[in-house]
């Protein structure tokens, strides 16, 4: 996966800290500032790191064991957890902190979904900085968090992140239009449209960016393609407010 925005956000937060990637498959990047090759982890290590990343703060060891190994008894789950923690501790880059009763990621560890979620939150709340607009986030195009993992503790977080990122992209496009960076606004809106072509708010962001550039023909083409897709997939039409954007 190309780091792009994730890399920039990690360097802003903690440039010498390891980075855990949950977009796509789980990888560990020991030092984002020097961009070494991503380090693959075993399935058990990946599941533990993902769980701790999605449950910030200390988590009870019994809860971790029962969540990750629900089909075995408590003693076996505790043994599996000890083995996994031992393997993580043997890595050259520390990632977790462990007590007799709890386990957690080290607070300085960067996690890609946290960085992106916080970035999107700044867009949504209107607290973004110029640095948040510096990178077109191509690295989140079509990349799903932990694809193929169907655990209950993952599914909800995956959808929550997807929605937050889509909102962030749409609002980033609008902010770029405000500062007369319309070409970049089109690119960002296209990312949102590619992620969900049926999403009207993404299409609105794209059409608005084209109109801000003065490309009325492009705006109308996007509207027609969206209208046809809605008719084909859902049997509905765009809302009147979207049609009004291009004077239909």
C-alpha positions in Angstrom: 0.0 0.0 0.0 1.3 3.5 -0.8 1.5 5.5 2.4 0.9 9.0 1.1 -1.4 10.8 3.5 -0.9 8.1 6.2 2.9 8.6 6.1 2.6 12.3 6.3 0.2 12.1 9.3 2.5 9.6 11.1 5.5 11.9 10.7 3.5 14.8 12.1 2.3 12.8 15.1 5.4 10.7 16.0 8.0 10.5 13.3 10.2 7.9 15.1 7.5 5.6 16.3 6.4 2.4 14.6 3.3 2.4 12.4 0.8 -0.4 12.4 -1.2 -0.7 9.1 -4.7 -2.1 9.3 -5.8 -1.0 5.8 -5.4 -4.1 3.7 -3.5 -6.7 5.6 -1.8 -6.1 8.9 1.8 -4.9 8.6 4.2 -3.1 10.9 6.5 -0.3 9.7 9.2 0.0 12.4 10.1 3.7 11.6 7.9 5.7 9.2 10.4 8.5 8.9 12.8 6.3 7.1 10.2 4.2 5.2 11.7 0.7 5.7 10.0 -2.3 4.2 6.7 -3.2 6.0 7.1 -6.2 8.3 4.6 -9.0 8.0 3.2 -10.5 11.2 1.7 -13.9 11.9 -2.0 -14.4 12.0 -2.2 -14.5 15.8 0.0 -11.4 16.1 -2.0 -9.6 13.5 -5.3 -10.3 15.3 -3.9 -9.2 18.6 -2.5 -5.9 17.2 -5.8 -5.2 15.4 -7.8 -5.8 18.5 -5.6 -3.5 20.6 -5.6 -0.9 17.9 -9.4 -0.9 17.7 -9.8 -0.8 21.5 -7.5 2.0 22.7 -6.3 1.9 26.2 -5.7 -1.1 28.5 -7.8 -4.2 27.8 -8.2 -7.0 30.3 -6.2 -10.0 29.4 -9.1 -12.4 29.8 -11.2 -10.2 27.6 -8.5 -10.3 24.9 -8.1 -14.0 25.1 -11.9 -14.7 25.0 -12.3 -12.3 22.0 -9.5 -13.7 19.9 -9.9 -17.4 20.8 -13.6 -17.8 21.6 -13.7 -21.5 20.8 -11.3 -22.7 23.5 -11.5 -22.6 27.3 -10.1 -19.7 29.3 -6.8 -21.6 30.2 -6.1 -22.3 26.5 -7.0 -18.8 25.4 -4.6 -17.4 28.1 -1.9 -19.7 26.9 -2.4 -18.6 23.3 -2.2 -14.9 24.4 1.0 -15.5 26.3 2.6 -17.1 23.3 1.5 -14.3 21.0 2.8 -11.7 23.4 6.1 -13.5 23.7 6.5 -13.4 19.9 5.7 -9.7 19.8 8.2 -9.0 22.6 10.9 -10.7 20.6 10.5 -8.1 17.8 13.2 -5.4 17.7 10.5 -2.7 17.8 8.4 -2.6 20.9 4.6 -2.4 20.2 2.7 -3.4 23.3 2.8 -2.9 27.0 1.8 -5.8 29.3 0.9 -6.1 32.9 -0.3 -9.1 34.9 -3.9 -8.2 34.2 -4.0 -6.1 31.0 -2.4 -5.4 27.6 -2.3 -2.3 25.4 -0.5 -0.8 22.5 2.2 1.6 23.5 0.8 5.1 23.4 3.4 6.4 20.9 2.6 3.7 18.3 1.0 5.1 15.2 -2.0 3.3 13.7 -3.1 4.1 10.2 -6.8 4.0 10.9 -6.4 6.3 13.9 -4.4 8.8 11.9 -7.0 8.8 9.1 -9.9 8.8 11.4 -8.5 11.9 13.3 -7.8 13.6 9.9 -11.4 13.0 8.8 -12.7 14.3 12.2 -10.8 17.5 11.7 -12.4 17.9 8.3 -15.9 17.2 9.7 -15.5 19.5 12.7 -14.0 22.4 10.7 -10.7 22.3 12.6 -8.4 21.1 9.8 -5.1 22.9 9.1 -3.4 23.7 5.8 -1.2 20.6 6.4 -4.4 18.4 6.4 -5.0 19.7 2.8 -1.5 19.1 1.6 -1.8 15.5 0.3 -4.4 14.1 -2.0 -5.3 10.8 -0.1 -5.0 8.4 -3.0 -3.7 5.7 -0.5 -7.2 5.1 0.8 -8.8 4.4 -2.6 -10.5 1.0 -2.5 -8.4 -0.1 0.5 -10.6 -1.8 3.2 -9.7 -2.2 6.8 -8.9 -5.9 7.4 -10.7 -7.3 4.4 -12.0 -10.9 4.9 -12.1 -10.5 8.7 -15.7 -11.0 9.8 -15.4 -10.8 13.6 -18.1 -8.7 15.2 -15.5 -6.4 16.8 -14.1 -5.6 13.3 -17.3 -5.2 11.2 -18.8 -2.2 13.0 -15.4 -0.4 13.2 -14.8 -1.1 9.5 -18.1 0.6 8.5 -17.6 3.4 11.0 -14.2 4.2 9.5 -15.5 4.0 5.9 -18.3 6.5 6.7 -15.9 8.9 8.4 -13.4 8.8 5.6 -16.1 9.4 3.0 -17.4 12.4 4.9 -13.8 13.6 5.3 -13.1 13.3 1.6 -16.3 15.2 0.6 -15.5 18.0 3.0 -11.9 18.1 1.9 -13.1 18.6 -1.6 -15.3 21.5 -0.5 -12.5 23.1 1.5 -10.1 22.9 -1.5 -12.8 24.6 -3.6 -12.9 27.4 -1.0 -9.2 28.0 -1.4 -9.3 27.9 -5.2 -7.6 24.5 -5.6 -10.3 23.1 -7.8 -8.2 20.6 -9.7 -7.3 18.9 -6.4 -10.9 19.2 -5.3 -11.9 17.2 -8.3 -9.3 14.5 -7.6 -10.4 14.2 -3.9 -14.1 14.0 -4.9 -13.2 11.3 -7.4 -11.7 9.2 -4.6 -15.0 9.4 -2.7 -17.0 8.6 -5.9 -14.8 5.6 -6.6 -15.3 4.3 -3.1 -19.1 4.5 -3.4 -20.6 5.5 -6.7 -24.2 5.5 -5.4 -23.4 8.0 -2.7 -25.1 11.3 -3.6 -23.0 13.5 -1.3 -19.9 12.2 -3.0 -21.4 13.0 -6.5 -22.4 16.4 -5.1 -18.8 17.1 -4.1 -17.5 16.1 -7.5 -20.1 18.1 -9.5 -19.5 21.2 -7.3 -15.8 20.9 -7.9 -16.3 20.7 -11.7 -18.6 23.7 -11.6 -16.1 25.7 -9.5 -13.6 25.1 -12.3 -16.1 26.3 -14.9 -16.4 22.8 -16.4 -20.2 22.7 -16.8 -20.0 19.9 -19.4 -18.0 17.7 -17.0 -20.5 18.4 -14.2 -23.4 17.4 -16.5 -21.7 14.3 -17.6 -21.1 13.2 -14.0 -24.8 13.9 -13.2 -25.9 11.8 -16.2 -23.7 8.9 -15.2 -24.9 9.1 -11.6 -28.5 9.3 -12.7 -28.1 6.2 -15.0 -26.3 4.3 -12.2 -29.1 5.0 -9.8 -31.7 3.9 -12.3 -29.9 0.7 -13.1 -28.9 -0.3 -9.6 -31.8 1.0 -7.4 -34.6 2.1 -9.7 -34.6 5.7 -8.3 -33.6 9.1 -9.6 -31.2 11.7 -8.1 -32.7 14.2 -5.6 -34.0 17.5 -6.9 -31.3 19.4 -5.0 -28.6 17.5 -7.0 -30.4 18.1 -10.3 -30.7 21.8 -9.3 -26.9 22.1 -9.1 -26.6 21.8 -12.9 -30.0 23.5 -13.7 -31.9 20.3 -14.6 
